[in-house]
Amino acid sequence: MIFSKKAIVLAGVALLAIVPLRAQVKQTREEYIDKYKQIAVAHMERYGIPASITMAQGILESNCGNSWLSQASNNHFGIKCKRNWTGEKVYYDDDEKGECFRAYPSVEASYADHAEFLDSQPRYASLFSYDPTDYKSWARGLKAAGYATAPDYAERLIRIIEESKLYLLDQENGLALYAQNTRHDANDWFAEQSSVDEAIAISGEGVDPDDFRVTVNAHRGYNVYRINNVNYILAKDGDTFEKISKDFRVSARNLRKFNDVDKNAQPVAGETIYIGRKKKRWTGNTLLHTVKEGETIWSLSQSYGIRSKSLARMNKLDPNARLTTGMEIKLR
């Protein structure tokens, strides 16, 4: 999906009728990153896609927003129409002549569709087993899954990430780290990056990482807590994933993924519901958990903010394995 400057034509309009785009000053890579990095970080929180990967793909696929395709259609990721696309279209000469590409009302819509595209396509499912900080595995995985035909696609993404220090965006407090190390302004970075409105940053000083319930905010009648650097709430009587999704602007589908439950599951009052993607391992001081009666891999994953599959893999167990009282489970 990497393009050279070739003719673009809107759906139903002949190539000869196209009016050339007006010449303008090219946007720099730094300007592009500053403009869209908050969106990339927000999508990392909601979907688990590294912000560095999102930014690098946007930079590469759109030439920092300067390509003809991106200017004509707001398509910054070179996503083709596919059979299920019902939105606006543009036609562009890429691997073949006159291929159909998606057109968007805004660049923000292109970023949103990019996240949904990776999240919903089965061929990219294996990428989500990588940690959001593992940008190299993501880059190679995108190439292996066929995102682009360029043989050096992964190397190009990695080079962009390392040249512009985009890997900083993948870290905890990534926008602040990026601003500190690249001298960019990051006013109100936490409010802009958080999936929770007006969330309060925790410095870590005086906070016990093993403390189960650290309150960080109140939002729409819910107390928002954090464990293992992941935000969660406690479900209320009558709650559904669909209701919670509207309150926290996270899709019900993703909420179920975050909480390792099936597509028909609904929360029970008092149950922990994560509103961000759980971690692959425990970041607190405790190394082992001694199993109590009735505990399961899933219940421990909810208690510690660790993904069920990661916890099972760490302990060489099936995610549905029966745990016995007194058994020791590795947390990291």
N, C-alpha and C positions, 0 to 999 in steps of 0.2 A: 504493500500500500504506500510506497514511497513514490512521489510523482515528480516528473519534469514538467515544465510549463508547456502545456498543450491546450488545444481549443476546448472550451467548456460550453455547453449549451443547456439551457433550462429545458425541462420537459416540454415537448411539443414545439420547440423553437428551432429553426434551421440553423446550422453552424454559420452560414454566411450572414445571418441576420444579427449575430452577436456584436455588440458594441464593446470595444476593448475597455477594460477597467481603467479608470483614471489613475495616472501615475501618482504615487505618493511616497513620502519618506518611509523607508522600511523600519519596521519595529525591531529593536534589538532583542537579543535573547534575554538580557536582564529585565527589560521592560515587560517582556512576555511573562517571565516567571513572576514578577511582582503583581501582575494583573490577575493571574489565575492560580497562584499557589494555595490560596485559602480554600478554593474549591477542591483541589487535589488532596489536601489534608483532610477535609471533611469527608471525602469519598473513601479515604483510607480508613477513617473511623467507622464508617457505615458498612463498607464492603470488604475491607481487608486488603485492598489493592495498594501497594506502596505508592505514596505520593510522588516519590522520585520517578517511578515508572510512568505514572500518568503524565507528569510534566515532560519527561524525556520523549514520550511518544507524541505529545502535542507539539513539542519543539521540532521533532524530526518530520512528522507527517505533514505539518502545516507550514514548515519553514518559519517558525515563530509568528505564525499568523499572516505571513506575507505571500503564501502560495495563491495561485489563481483559484484553486478549489475552495480554500478556506475563506477567501474574500467573497466569492460568489455565492457560497452556500452555507457558511459558518461551520463547515465540516472540518474539524481539526484533527481527526483521527483516521481519515481515509476509510471509513466504514461504508461498505457497499450496501445496496438496497436489501438484498435477500428476499425470500418469498413472503415473509411476514411483515414487511415494511409497508405502512399505509400512508406515510407522510409525504411531504414534497420531495422531489427528486431532481438531480442534475445528471447529465451524461458527459462522460469524460474519457479520453483515450488513456488507458493505463496498460495492464497486461494485454488487453485486447481493445479494439477500437469501439468507442461509444459505450463504455460500461456505465451501469447505473449506480450512482452514489446518493446517499441520504443527504437531504438539505434540512437545515434547522432554522428556526426563527431567531436564534441567538447562539453565541458561543457557549453560554452556560448550558443550553439545551444539548449541545454536542457533547460537552463533558458528562452530563447526566446520562446520555445514551451510551457513551463509552463504558461507564461503570456498569450499567444494566446489561450491556452486550457481553462483557467479560463474565459477569455474574451468572448470566442465564444460559450461556452456550456450554454444552457438555464437554466439548473438546478443551475448554480452559479450566474445567473443574479441578484438575490435579494441581493447578498453580496455587489454589487457596490453601494447600497443605504447607506452603512455604510461609515463613514468618514475614510480616510486612517490611522488616529491615533487610531481608535477603534479596536485594534488588538484582543481583547477578543471576540467581536461580530463576527469578521472574523473567528477566530479559531472555535467557536461554529457553525457558519454557514457552514464551510467546512465539519465538522463532520455530521451535519444534512443533508447536500446535498449528502452525501455518498462518499466523497473523500477517506476515509479510513474505514476499518471495526473495527479497535481497539476501544473498548468502551471508552477509556480515551484519544482518539486522541487529542481533544481540550485542555485538561489539560496538555498533554505533550508539545504541541506547546506553550501554555502560560508559562509553567515553563521554557522552553528554552529561550523565549523572556525576561523573567524577570531576570533569572540568568545571562544572557549575556548583559543585558541592551539594547537589540535590539530595544526597543520602541523608543530610541533616534533617530534612523534612520528615523522614521516616521515624525519627527518634521521639521519645517523650518530650513534649514541649518543643516540637520541631520548628514551628514558625519563629519562636524566640531564638533558638539555636542558630537557625539560618540567618536571621537578622544580625545577630551578634558577630557571626563569622563572615558575613558578606557586606556589612555596613548598610543594610537596607532597613527602611522604617517598618516596624511591626507593631504600631499602636493597636491596642485592643486585640492582640494576637490570640489570646485565649478565648475571648468571646467569639471571635471569627472562626476558630478552628473547632470549637466544641460542638458536639451533637446535642448538648443541653444548653438552653438559653441562659446566658449570664452565669455560667458555672464559675465557681471560685477555685483558683489554682491552689494546690497544696505544695508547699516548698519541700516537704520531706523532713525538715528539721523538727524534732520533737514528735514526729508521727511514727508510731510503731507499725512497720509494714505487716506484722502479723495480726494487727487489730482487725477483727472481722467487719466492723461496721463503722466506717468513717463517713460522716455526712458532709456532702460538698455543696448542696443546694436544695431548694424546694422549687418544684415546677409543676404547675397545674394541679396542685393538691397532692402531689407525691413528694416524699422525701427522696432525694437522690443520694445514693451512697457510692462508695468506691472501695473495691478490693482488688489487689493485684493490678492496680492502675487501670481498672475497667469500671465504668459507671453501671449501676443497676438500681432497680426500685423493688419494692415489695408490692405484689399484686393485691388489689382490693377486691372485695366481694363484687361479683358481677363483671369483673374485667375480662376483656378478650384481647387477643393480640391485635385485632383490627382497631379496637379503641385506643390501645396504647400506641399503636403506630401513628395515629393521627395526632396524639398529644406530643409525641417526641419526633415526628417527622422522619420516621424510619419505617420502611415497608414491613407489613406483617410477615411476609416471606423471610425477610432478613432477620426479624426478631426471632422467628423460629430457628433459623440457622444459628444465630448467636447463642441460643439456649439449647441447642442440640436436641430438638424435639421434632416429631414428624409433622407433616403438612396439615393434619387435622387437629393437632393438639391445641388446647386452650389452658390458660393459667388457672391455678387454684389460689384462693385468697391466702395471703401471707407468703406465697412462693416467691423466691428470688427470680427476677426477670432482668436479664442483662440487656442494656440498650446500646451496647458496643460489643465488638468482637472480643471474645475471651483470648487469653494468652496461651502460648504453647507450654509454658512451665510456670511454676510459682517463683515469685521474685522476693518473697520474704525470707526470714532466717531459717524456718523449719525445713528440714530435708525430707522427713518421713512423716506419714500419718498412720496411726494405729487404728485399724478398722473397728468400729463399734457395730453392735447388732443392727441389722437392717440397712446398713450403708451399701451403696452401689458405686460403680465407676461414675455414673451420671450424677448422683447426689454429691459426690466429692468434687466433681468438676464444677458444680454450681456453688459449692461452699468456698472453693479456692479460686474461682475465676480462671479455670484451666479448661481448654477444649477437651471434650470426652475422648476423642480419637487420640489426641496427643498424650493424655494421661494413660490411656490403655497401652499405647505403643511404648511409652516410657517404661512400663512395667511388664511388657511382653504378655499382655492379656487381651482377650477379646473384649470389646466394649460392653458386651452383655454378660461377661463372666460373673459368676456368683462369688462374692467376697465372704470370707469367713472371719468371725470375730477374732481380733488379735493379730490379723494379718497386717504386714507393714507395706504401705504404698509409697513409692517414690514420688516426690512432688517436683523435683528438678534434677 
